[in-house]
Each structure stands twice: as C-alpha cells, then as structure tokens.
C-alpha cells in the first residue's frame, strides 16, 4: 500500500512551501464519502426547491461571514490581490443567491403536462415531464479562481441547486482556501437542514481519479488545462457506464480592432486591452489572446500606447510554479514560431513565481499554427493586418474560443456584420466594444464555446449551468399522489407547459 | 482499393434476397455530401424559423403523398403489417408537423435578454443569449421502425427543425424504404426552398463510419443495439474533437402487477400485456421485458390467460435474419439461466425469419444477471413473487430501462408510492395501469433512461429532441443589426426571458 502524501501549500509570492497538516484522502475514505453522497441524494431532492434555495442563501451568508479569513488565506496561496479576492467572494455569494432565485422561479425543471386526449394518431395518454437531479457530481476546481471556480464556485452552486450532492476535489494550488471554503459551506448546509453527505471535499490526484471512475458518480465538472481535461475525459471514456464530462479547457480569444476603431480611439482601446490582459496576472480563460490591429496610423498609435503600458508594468505573481514555468516556455515557443517582442515589462527578481508582462507582435498573415497557443499569464500578441481578408483567413486558422471581441467605429456596419458572422461560428460569446474578461453572472450568460474551449452545451457560468445535472423523467397516467408537486394538476407557482402552451405562474 | 459492395434487400417473410441496384456510398462521395451539408448549414439557419417550419410541413405532405408506395416497399423489406406501417407514416407526419409547431412557437431557442445594469457585483453589460444550430448531424436509423426511427424519423425531423443539415445512414434492413423516404424528403426540402445539401443519404457501414469520424459532423444519433452503440461510441471517443453521441441502446423494461391489480383484473392485464409484447413482433425497445406477478390466485389466473394467448399465437416474422437468430440464441441463454418455458406459440415453418412467441417463467428472487437480458422479439418473462420485498430486490438487480410500469389496485397507495420511487431512479418513464409501448409524440414525452437504455439527457421522441442539436451563444453589448431577430429589443413573437422574467409573446 502506497503511503498517503502530505498536502503542502506554497506562497507564490515567495516560492516558500509549508505542510498544511492535511494529507491525501485515502481510497477507503473516498468510498465512504461517495456512499454518503448517494444516501444524501434523495434527501436533498426531498428538501424541495424552497428548502434548497434557503440552503444556497445560507451558504452565501456563511461565505460572507468568513470573508476576511478566506481572503487572507487565499492571498497567501494564490498571490492574487486581496481586493480581487474580496470581489471574487462577492461574485460567489451573488451566484449562490442567483441560483436560489432560479430554483424558486422553477422554470429550470421544465414542468410540462400533456393531458390525455385524442390525437391525429390515436388516443394519447396523460403525460407529465420534468427534470430530476442526476445524483452525486464530482467537481474539479480551477487554480485561477480560488473561490468562483473552485470549492465555492459555480459548479458547486449549480449542482446543489439542482439537488445533486457534490464531491469536490480540492485544487492543489490552494488546499487551505479549499478547506476553509468547504467548512463554511458544510456548516451552512447542515444549519439549513441539508442531509449529511450533501457536500464532501477530497485531496489528492488519486482521490480525484477514484471519484471519476466511481459507478455512483453521475457527472464530472472540470475547469483547467486542455491536457488535464483530455486525460480525465479518457479515463471517463473507459468507464463501464458513460457519464457526462463538462470541461472548460483552453481558449485563445481573438479581439479584432477595425480600422475605424483604431482611428477613433487608439489609446482608449490600448488601455482597456492592457487592463484585460494583465488583470489577475493574465490568468483568465477569457483573456484576449491575439489582438488584430490594422497597420498604419491609428493602429500604430494603439500599439505604441499598449507598448508603453506593458513596458512600465511591474512583474506579476502567477498562481504556481507550473504556470510560471509554462509561461516562460510558451513565450519561447511563440518567439520560435515567428512572434517578436514588442515590449516587455519590468524583469522580476526574487524567488516567487513572478514573470514580466509581455507584448508580442506578428503579422496577421502569420497567425495560426504555433502562434495560436493559449498562454496563461500577462501576455498578448498583436497581429497587424493590411486588409480584413487577412483577418478572415487568420480567424479561420485559429481554434474555437470561449469569447471573441470586436471593436468597431462609426459607419462600419457591413464590416461588423461580416466579422460577427465569422466569429459566431468559432466562439461561445461575442463582445462588442468591450473586453471578454469579467464574465457577468446572469440569466443570459453563456461561458462556453466549441472544442477545445469547452465540450458541453451548457457551462459553468449563468443560470443554465444547473441544466448539466438534471435528467428528464416522464410520468404516464400517474396518480396525483406519486407526482412531484410541480406536476400536479392545480399547481400554479412555476411556469409550466400545458398541452403545448407555456403558462406563467399565478401571482402569489 | 476495395470494391464497393452491392446493396441487397431481403424479404424477411420469405428469406429471399435481391439486389437493389444500389451500392455502398464511396468515400469520395461521402466527402462531397458532407461538404455540401457544411455549405448548407448557414443557409438552412438563414431560412429562419418560419421557413424551416414550412419545410417540415412540406415533408409531412410529401410522405403522405408517397404513403402507398412507401408502405408496400416497407412491407416487403420488414415483414411488418401494412396497417402498422401506414400508422407509422402517420406518426412521422404528425411528428414533422409537431416540430413545425415547436419551431414557430420558438421557446426552444431559449431567447434571453439581460439588460445592462448595475448589479451587486458591479456594472453588468447587456447580454443576449439564444441557442443556435450546431451544424451537420449524422443519423443512424433503427431497423424496427422503418419510418418513425429511420430516414423519416424523429432524429431527422428534430435536426432539420433545429436548423442542422442531416446525413443519414440507411439501415441495411430496409434500403429501398430508406431511399424512397429520402426521395420524398429531398424533393419536399427543395420545393420549400431549403438549400441543396440539407439532407443526404448514404449506404454501407464504411460510409457510416466515415460520417462519424468526419471533422465537420457535429453530433451523431443512433437507435439500435448496445453492442453497435458501444462500437460507435468508441470510434467517436477517438476523434480529435469530441462530439455528442445520442444513443438509444438497450432496455429490459420491468412491469409490476401488484396483488391488488392481479386480484381485480387478471385477464385484462394478461390481454394487454400479450398485445404489448407481441405487437410488431415484440421488436419495440419499450416492450415489457419482465413482468412481476404475485403468486397465488389472481396471479395464477393472469398467467394462465397469458399462457393461453401465447400458446395460440402464430409465428411472427422478425425484421431480419440477425434478429431472428439472436432471438433463438437469447431464448437458449434465458433457459440456461434458469427460466422455464411456460407457453410457446405455434412453431413456424418455411424459410422466412419467423419465430414462435414465448412466455418464460421464473421466480422474482432469481431475477438479475442472465435473466435481465433484452430480447428483441415476441417474448416476455413472468417473474412470480411472494412478497414486494422480492420485487424491490429484483428491480435493484436489473439494469436501468427506458420505461417501467405499475399495475395497481384500489387502496394500494403506499405500495404504489414505494414502487414508484424505486422505479423512478432506474428508468426514464413510469407508466401506470397501461403499457409502455406506443410512445406518445408530444411536448411532455421523454423517451430515454439511464445507461444502458440511453446515454443522453434528451432523446429522439418528443419536442425536446430538438435540444440535442443546439448550442448556446451569447452576444454582449451587440448592435441590433448583428443580433438574430429573436433577440432584438422589440421582438415579441416568442417567449423570452427578460432580466430573469419569463415574458410570453404578444398576441399577433
């Protein structure tokens, strides 16, 4: 029997590591946690929508109460600023409350009633359909959002909202932040009457693998690198019983500055792009990766401003040694692929995982292949173009992305229409005259895109994230007593589809 | 270069085969068809919801016009009765019209608008989200519904409704029926203004494999055996880019007769079960596979009636030699696993693929393992039980199914509640006092269940089948001119979610 590894935590600002007092979760313990989750599933479902909405609100309060402690722990483990981390907790609590609202609103169960009647193809029985929770879900948190895409993130919030118990694999970059987040969530769930086993936390890669191969796990969520995502997907594909893998993996997000935009507001776009690319150390999956900028006057002014900003920028602490090493390696590869250094920020010193911000340049006609690699960190490539045709060709050579952006000027409607059409086919979100970072959490959000950015229809941001954990079920000629409340004849508190017609709830 | 095989057609009633004049689709031709489909995708989307609704209605009319010819062809290729096949075409035309209705109604695009506003976590940009067609879809038809789950089936109807071009692999059991169905559909699409390339038909296994490995195919649907489904899934899992595989595979559907039901209406249930199990030669995926019947008086009467019906039943023509051979093999395996012959129908003679209906018996306490194997054909196993505990244990040992059924008597509410709970976890539809065959096509239908019955959330029957071919897309701060009609500010002809609130369309 292999001994269980001790879990360590490292401060990326100093590179100094320390033991946490935690160790990898033992295989037998994973088994127990999954069994508890399985037992909790029907109780969590039985808590009902109102009960679960209250549990989600209770979690939001608990995270707010623990905010100072959570932030100070996360600052030490991630190198992200306290301000950014405080905001991230607000994002989490907003998200838990938004899911509480969605659970109360009730559209997400898709309640649908077809009464028995004669149809053109014979008598139709009474049919009632709604979505039910799938069962225990395994969640793999991301390194770059220690709260909003980790233990207290959208996957946890949406899975619990759906009524599915969660088993969360703590990210090895922030084990103590994970533990403290989990403690707040666990206490809140208990206080709100959620069953024991509604949430569990495991440490270590082996425990994570044990989760995704376990027959009782009904779905897996993952936010991280393409290579790790592919590894997990391969493991899942070898299961006896297939289960969905919801991966958010890799994205080189294009941003196109039209000639009109470059002429009208070069400095403003340069400043906005700089902020978007260097915020949070450039470690955001929606960070613009390649900016297409016209050659000539406006484009030159924009690049010149951007170049100054990057040149003056301080070194940035990255989340862990792996990401910092990878950043330097990718820069080397991009230069080997023909990119040139346009500007480089202050060269960092010291022992932490600190890197210099970089502005690389290339010709739009050279984009594709080695230049279309995602680089986690404060780097952007500016691709200069002579004509929009060059941009069109380059976009066709880039892999699909989570988001794409257009900055346009006055009177460029036909150009914008053409660009929008081209970018829609290869992305999940299209941003106009703004920046794709700072993903709004709301009903109409979609944070996904064609492979390799994601591999699923619904993703982890926005209300529809809840759909990933639900399965349809139909009752035929069922007595009222066995039907869920939402499908009973006179229930009228949520939107329902009755004989094909959408009916809004009655005012309470 | 391997030569292309000639496509043959066989009459299962006689076992006599003949050449069709068709041959396998050549690899180069598959490539051309996929390229045409890819080119058609944006045009089919641009046809708009009303244009696509009309195309679907046009297909329904074309199938009705071709009905006699289609039915006579299918009778020769499938051995199914003309009456059954005429009804199946009605089911198809009803389905195309239902999808036209759903496309016009427009809920399925999930139009959602979040206006720009201040939120508790800062300013939120304007976001507008809806579902867009994914692109070309590969469809593998089933043997047992030469119309409703084949070329003219729900997969084709729902994919075209969503705006996705279809590439259909003709089932080798009914090539001419496939061809004639396709000709009707193709002509109707052209007449309705759908682009060339909206639908294509290919013949041969190699052509089918070429489709699912092709990078331009965005999703695959399949209705057929678990083993073939697993083979296709393995091929898809080896693609560079994962795509969804919507499989409907295998199902042993349990039917439970409570003591009260057995006492109250034993003959009626026996008659209904007999009809459900032998209809269409028992070749329905929703056919009850194992019926749990109480020991003692009522149960004895029920089994006695069922036994007489089976004993007197004529031999039945199965769809092809493979299914007939498999039927005999599975009977052997069931007997080897401990089942006993309770009744056997008339032993068939002649050269066709004809088998005798069978009633097998076992004890409920022996169900599971080898007795829980799907048997395509006119066979049902009656499992006698002494107590409901035995039924509960047996249900836990059976694989999940598409459908489960409860027949209950008066005053058995607590028992029904307990059974319903147990059956809900392992099925996709729960039928009360009826039979799971004859799947109603409607808004509230769900024809799916946990693996191995299906591997997807949405399945091929009911309006939500359309969801399988759509991907979400979000526009951020987009000018009206680039937005789809459904997301423009003043559009009010479909249900939309505005700032989190569902809003019904304005009366026209």
Boltz contact constraints between the chains, C-beta under 6 A:
constraints:
  - contact:
      token1: [A, 90]
      token2: [B, 121]
      max_distance: 6.0
  - contact:
      token1: [A, 91]
      token2: [B, 121]
      max_distance: 6.0
  - contact:
      token1: [A, 94]
      token2: [B, 120]
      max_distance: 6.0
  - contact:
      token1: [A, 94]
      token2: [B, 121]
      max_distance: 6.0
  - contact:
      token1: [A, 112]
      token2: [B, 443]
      max_distance: 6.0
  - contact:
      token1: [A, 112]
      token2: [B, 444]
      max_distance: 6.0
  - contact:
      token1: [A, 113]
      token2: [B, 444]
      max_distance: 6.0
  - contact:
      token1: [A, 114]
      token2: [B, 442]
      max_distance: 6.0
  - contact:
      token1: [A, 114]
      token2: [B, 443]
      max_distance: 6.0
  - contact:
      token1: [A, 114]
      token2: [B, 444]
      max_distance: 6.0
  - contact:
      token1: [A, 120]
      token2: [B, 94]
      max_distance: 6.0
  - contact:
      token1: [A, 121]
      token2: [B, 90]
      max_distance: 6.0
  - contact:
      token1: [A, 121]
      token2: [B, 91]
      max_distance: 6.0
  - contact:
      token1: [A, 121]
      token2: [B, 94]
      max_distance: 6.0
  - contact:
      token1: [A, 124]
      token2: [B, 440]
      max_distance: 6.0
  - contact:
      token1: [A, 125]
      token2: [B, 440]
      max_distance: 6.0
  - contact:
      token1: [A, 127]
      token2: [B, 440]
      max_distance: 6.0
  - contact:
      token1: [A, 127]
      token2: [B, 442]
      max_distance: 6.0
  - contact:
      token1: [A, 127]
      token2: [B, 444]
      max_distance: 6.0
  - contact:
      token1: [A, 127]
      token2: [B, 445]
      max_distance: 6.0
  - contact:
      token1: [A, 128]
      token2: [B, 444]
      max_distance: 6.0
  - contact:
      token1: [A, 129]
      token2: [B, 444]
      max_distance: 6.0
  - contact:
      token1: [A, 129]
      token2: [B, 446]
      max_distance: 6.0
  - contact:
      token1: [A, 237]
      token2: [B, 237]
      max_distance: 6.0
  - contact:
      token1: [A, 241]
      token2: [B, 451]
      max_distance: 6.0
  - contact:
      token1: [A, 242]
      token2: [B, 455]
      max_distance: 6.0
  - contact:
      token1: [A, 413]
      token2: [B, 481]
      max_distance: 6.0
  - contact:
      token1: [A, 417]
      token2: [B, 482]
      max_distance: 6.0
  - contact:
      token1: [A, 420]
      token2: [B, 482]
      max_distance: 6.0
  - contact:
      token1: [A, 429]
      token2: [B, 474]
      max_distance: 6.0
  - contact:
      token1: [A, 430]
      token2: [B, 475]
      max_distance: 6.0
  - contact:
      token1: [A, 431]
      token2: [B, 476]
      max_distance: 6.0
  - contact:
      token1: [A, 432]
      token2: [B, 477]
      max_distance: 6.0
  - contact:
      token1: [A, 432]
      token2: [B, 478]
      max_distance: 6.0
  - contact:
      token1: [A, 434]
      token2: [B, 477]
      max_distance: 6.0
  - contact:
      token1: [A, 440]
      token2: [B, 124]
      max_distance: 6.0
  - contact:
      token1: [A, 440]
      token2: [B, 125]
      max_distance: 6.0
  - contact:
      token1: [A, 440]
      token2: [B, 127]
      max_distance: 6.0
  - contact:
      token1: [A, 442]
      token2: [B, 114]
      max_distance: 6.0
  - contact:
      token1: [A, 442]
      token2: [B, 127]
      max_distance: 6.0
  - contact:
      token1: [A, 443]
      token2: [B, 112]
      max_distance: 6.0
  - contact:
      token1: [A, 443]
      token2: [B, 114]
      max_distance: 6.0
  - contact:
      token1: [A, 443]
      token2: [B, 497]
      max_distance: 6.0
  - contact:
      token1: [A, 443]
      token2: [B, 500]
      max_distance: 6.0
  - contact:
      token1: [A, 444]
      token2: [B, 112]
      max_distance: 6.0
  - contact:
      token1: [A, 444]
      token2: [B, 113]
      max_distance: 6.0
  - contact:
      token1: [A, 444]
      token2: [B, 114]
      max_distance: 6.0
  - contact:
      token1: [A, 444]
      token2: [B, 127]
      max_distance: 6.0
  - contact:
      token1: [A, 444]
      token2: [B, 128]
      max_distance: 6.0
  - contact:
      token1: [A, 444]
      token2: [B, 129]
      max_distance: 6.0
  - contact:
      token1: [A, 445]
      token2: [B, 127]
      max_distance: 6.0
  - contact:
      token1: [A, 445]
      token2: [B, 474]
      max_distance: 6.0
  - contact:
      token1: [A, 446]
      token2: [B, 129]
      max_distance: 6.0
  - contact:
      token1: [A, 446]
      token2: [B, 472]
      max_distance: 6.0
  - contact:
      token1: [A, 446]
      token2: [B, 474]
      max_distance: 6.0
  - contact:
      token1: [A, 451]
      token2: [B, 241]
      max_distance: 6.0
  - contact:
      token1: [A, 455]
      token2: [B, 242]
      max_distance: 6.0
  - contact:
      token1: [A, 457]
      token2: [B, 471]
      max_distance: 6.0
  - contact:
      token1: [A, 471]
      token2: [B, 457]
      max_distance: 6.0
  - contact:
      token1: [A, 472]
      token2: [B, 446]
      max_distance: 6.0
  - contact:
      token1: [A, 474]
      token2: [B, 429]
      max_distance: 6.0
  - contact:
      token1: [A, 474]
      token2: [B, 445]
      max_distance: 6.0
  - contact:
      token1: [A, 474]
      token2: [B, 446]
      max_distance: 6.0
  - contact:
      token1: [A, 475]
      token2: [B, 430]
      max_distance: 6.0
  - contact:
      token1: [A, 476]
      token2: [B, 431]
      max_distance: 6.0
  - contact:
      token1: [A, 477]
      token2: [B, 432]
      max_distance: 6.0
  - contact:
      token1: [A, 477]
      token2: [B, 434]
      max_distance: 6.0
  - contact:
      token1: [A, 478]
      token2: [B, 432]
      max_distance: 6.0
  - contact:
      token1: [A, 481]
      token2: [B, 413]
      max_distance: 6.0
  - contact:
      token1: [A, 482]
      token2: [B, 417]
      max_distance: 6.0
  - contact:
      token1: [A, 482]
      token2: [B, 420]
      max_distance: 6.0
  - contact:
      token1: [A, 495]
      token2: [B, 502]
      max_distance: 6.0
  - contact:
      token1: [A, 497]
      token2: [B, 443]
      max_distance: 6.0
  - contact:
      token1: [A, 500]
      token2: [B, 443]
      max_distance: 6.0
  - contact:
      token1: [A, 502]
      token2: [B, 495]
      max_distance: 6.0
